[in-house]
């Protein structure tokens, strides 16, 4: 993904996100500069319940299952986020 494409995609996501929508564009730019893209294969475990987290994940295409105590409790789709801030 080219930098310009990454910027446009994440700028749109941040503008719609309840935590980040009120930030100024320069703040969005700072956040976007910290983004690292991770491609996940189906079934890939992104993070585990109980482990210490230090990342925030944004779903951009795909569906991720949220599992608590072995039970899927939610499905996260494009535009959703999860993890730590």
Secondary structure, DSSP 8 states (H G I E B T S, - for coil): --HHHHHHHHHHHHHHSTTTTTS-HHHHHHHHHT-------TT-----TTS----EEE--SS-EEEEETTEEEEEE-TT-EEE--
